[in-house]
Amino acid sequence: VGESFGVYKTKLDGYEYDFSFPRTEIKTGDKHTDFKIIVDPFIGEYKASLRRDFTINALMKNTQTGEILDFHHGIDDLNNGIIRHTSNKFSEDGLRIYRAAQFAARFGFKIDESTKQLFVPNLVQNLAIERVHMELQKVIHKAEKPSVFFNHLPDEILAVHFNNIISIKNIICNALDNLAK
């Protein structure tokens, strides 16, 4: 999937895995797609880990030795149920804000306060509505408690793509949670 992004999917033992090859990105504009992407398997593990959104997604496995590479304490965050950004690159892609809320809803995790401080409305302004809806679809279809998604997003963020529900957020959240049961 997304050959230009260096991401490949496979199924092993009934589980679906995404394999992301190391890459660097150069921001070329304000949109989610405004990046020049250079897939480069030789940039080194640490540098590759810095462009991952969350510490739990920056975990790597050396396929030759089996060693788990954990440059950002992702195992601790995984064990403690915490969504935490890896670097300032988090703010280069506003979709990561919705993705953090989606992960929190799907996996019952909490979002670290330092990551929440990066939830700035101007980061989501230019996102394609289709991408936002994709994150919402994952919440609706996979989360045990979809309300967590909306409750992790400040009203200033919700106002950009979900303005109509702010005044009735509690009603929407209750309805989504009841549907998920």
C-alpha positions in Angstrom: 0.0 0.0 0.0 1.3 3.4 -0.8 4.4 2.3 -2.6 5.8 5.9 -2.6 5.5 5.8 1.3 7.5 2.5 1.6 4.6 0.8 3.5 3.8 -2.8 2.8 1.1 -5.0 4.4 1.1 -8.7 5.1 -0.9 -11.2 7.0 0.9 -13.6 9.3 -0.9 -16.2 11.5 -4.2 -14.3 11.1 -2.9 -10.9 12.0 -2.4 -8.0 9.6 1.0 -6.2 9.8 2.2 -3.0 8.3 5.9 -2.8 7.5 7.2 0.7 7.1 10.6 1.1 5.5 12.8 3.9 6.7 12.2 7.2 5.0 12.7 10.9 5.3 10.1 13.5 4.5 10.5 17.1 3.5 7.4 19.2 4.1 6.5 21.1 0.9 3.1 22.7 2.0 0.3 22.7 4.5 -1.7 19.7 3.3 -1.4 16.2 4.5 0.0 15.2 1.2 2.5 18.0 0.8 5.6 16.0 1.5 8.5 14.9 -0.6 9.1 11.3 0.5 12.5 9.6 0.2 12.5 5.9 1.1 16.0 5.2 2.4 16.7 1.9 4.2 20.2 3.3 5.1 19.2 6.3 7.3 19.6 4.3 10.5 17.1 3.0 12.9 17.1 6.0 15.3 16.7 8.6 12.6 13.9 6.5 11.1 12.2 6.3 14.5 12.0 10.0 14.8 9.4 10.4 12.0 7.0 7.8 13.5 4.0 9.4 15.2 3.9 7.7 18.5 6.4 5.9 20.7 4.5 2.6 20.4 4.7 2.9 16.6 8.4 3.6 16.7 9.2 0.2 18.0 11.3 -1.8 15.7 12.6 -5.4 15.5 15.9 -6.4 14.1 14.8 -9.3 11.9 18.4 -10.8 12.0 18.8 -10.9 15.7 15.3 -10.6 17.1 16.3 -7.5 19.2 13.6 -5.0 19.8 14.8 -1.4 19.2 13.0 1.0 21.5 14.5 4.5 21.2 11.5 6.3 22.8 10.4 4.0 25.6 7.5 2.7 23.5 7.4 -0.6 25.4 6.8 1.3 28.7 4.1 3.4 27.0 2.5 0.2 25.5 2.5 -1.5 28.9 1.1 1.7 30.6 -1.5 2.4 27.9 -0.1 5.8 26.9 -0.1 7.5 23.5 3.0 9.8 23.3 4.6 11.6 20.4 8.2 10.7 19.5 9.4 14.1 18.3 8.5 17.6 17.1 7.7 16.0 13.7 4.3 15.1 15.2 3.2 18.7 14.4 4.1 18.3 10.7 1.0 16.2 10.1 -2.3 17.3 11.6 -3.9 13.9 10.9 -1.8 12.6 13.8 -4.1 14.5 16.2 -7.1 12.5 15.1 -5.0 9.4 15.0 -4.0 9.8 18.6 -7.7 10.1 19.6 -8.5 7.1 17.4 -5.8 5.0 19.1 -7.0 6.1 22.5 -10.6 5.0 21.6 -9.6 1.7 20.0 -7.1 0.6 22.5 -8.3 2.2 25.7 -5.1 4.3 26.1 -4.6 7.7 27.5 -3.0 10.5 25.6 0.1 12.0 27.2 -0.4 15.6 28.3 2.7 16.8 26.4 1.2 15.3 23.2 -2.2 16.9 23.9 -0.4 20.3 24.0 0.4 19.8 20.4 -3.3 19.6 19.5 -3.5 22.9 17.7 -6.5 23.7 15.4 -4.4 25.2 12.6 -2.7 21.8 12.1 -6.1 20.2 11.1 -7.4 23.0 8.9 -6.1 21.7 5.6 -6.7 18.0 6.1 -8.9 16.3 3.5 -12.2 15.4 5.1 -11.8 11.9 3.6 -8.8 11.3 5.8 -10.6 12.5 8.9 -13.5 10.3 8.1 -11.2 7.3 7.7 -10.0 7.8 11.3 -13.6 8.2 12.5 -14.6 5.0 10.7 -11.9 3.1 12.5 -13.3 4.4 15.8 -16.9 3.5 14.9 -16.0 0.0 13.7 -13.2 -1.0 16.0 -13.5 0.9 19.3 -15.3 -0.6 22.3 -16.1 3.0 23.5 -16.1 5.4 20.5 -16.9 8.4 22.8 -13.2 8.4 23.8 -12.3 9.7 20.4 -14.4 12.9 20.8 -13.6 13.3 24.5 -9.9 13.5 23.8 -10.3 16.2 21.2 -10.7 19.8 22.4 -13.6 21.8 21.1 -11.2 24.0 19.1 -10.2 20.9 17.1 -13.7 19.5 16.8 -14.9 22.8 15.5 -12.8 22.3 12.3 -14.4 19.1 11.1 -17.2 18.3 13.6 -18.6 21.7 14.4 -22.2 20.5 14.2 -21.8 18.1 17.1 -20.1 20.2 19.7 -23.3 21.3 21.3 -24.7 17.8 21.3 -21.4 15.9 21.9 -22.7 14.0 25.0 -25.7 12.8 23.1 -23.6 11.6 20.1 -21.0 10.0 22.4 -23.7 8.1 24.3 -25.3 6.9 21.1 -22.0 5.7 19.6 -21.1 3.9 22.8 -24.5 2.1 22.8 -24.1 1.1 19.2 -20.7 -0.3 19.9 -22.0 -2.7 22.6 
